[in-house]
Amino acid sequence: MTAGRVTLKTMTAEHLTDAVELSRHVGWPHRREDWELMQSLSQGVVVQEGERVVGTILMTPYGGDAATVNMVIVDAAMRGRGLGRKLMEEALARAGRRICYLVATQEGLPLYEKLGFAATGTIVQHQGRAPSVDTPAHVSWGDDRDHARLVVLDRAAFGHDRSALMCSLRERAKFAVVRDAGDVQAFAAIRRFGRGLVIGPVVARKLHEARCLVDFLLADSAGELVRIDTDESTDLGEWLTRRGLAHVGGGITMRRTAGEPKNEPTPHRTYALVSQALG
């Protein structure tokens, strides 16, 4: 698409410096390292005015049946020209017949609804300095031997294959695990992100188990700035507030699909996201 000096191009590493600056302008904390992680997993598109990046979008595929659409940014000076819609149409074309998920702001909601997305829930973001808490005795650190099991549990909880994402997290995150009879049955990851640390995903069988995993990671990170994004329906948010991690924002979860996802019954649930971008 070309309109005057405005063009759409496939995102490459050479666009990341401008992308980081663009995300800072809208108040997002993403470092270049955070962009590099997402771009390595995704098909990205940028809008350029001349050589300057003025818009971004990523389509992150999970296997052949699902994707998240994320990092949708248009420079404030370029809004009102339909660039957000063009970026979305390009990302959806690349997603093909996949079920698409995203987390929307109130501002973006009307566009996404016009493109066939429906609201499914609410994400609440909690952030603050990690408190000094007791370390739960039945939680321990995972190791590389646990990786295949973590992939299985993540797929059971999320409903789609995120093995590529989990491989990337293996290189960047530490994992806390709960074992039953030697086998991992729940886990949580923590890694550097933005201005501090982010906890997620948290995959557990019940709320108490999720809280114990989070406490284990908070105990190890006392005093550090920590962020957790959780679906409101998990009931984790109120407890996080009591732990001193304030509710500082969030978004609306949306899905675009011809029908309901067909997930196998499982006792596992995702209690905290990898990020709002990646689900």
Secondary structure, DSSP 8 states (H G I E B T S, - for coil): -EETTEEEEE--GGGHHHHHHHHHHTT----HHHHHHHHHHSEEEEEEETTEEEEEEEEEEETTTEEEEEEEEE-GGGTTSSHHHHHHHHHHHHHTTSEEEEEE-TTTHHHHHHTT-EEEEEEEEEEEE-------TTEEE--GGGHHHHHHHHHHHHSS--HHHHHHHHHH-EEEEEEETTEEEEEEEEEEETTEEEEEEEEESSHHHHHHHHHHHHHHTTTSEEEEEEEGGGS-HHHHHHTT-EEEEEEEEEEE-SS-------S-EEEE-S-TTT-
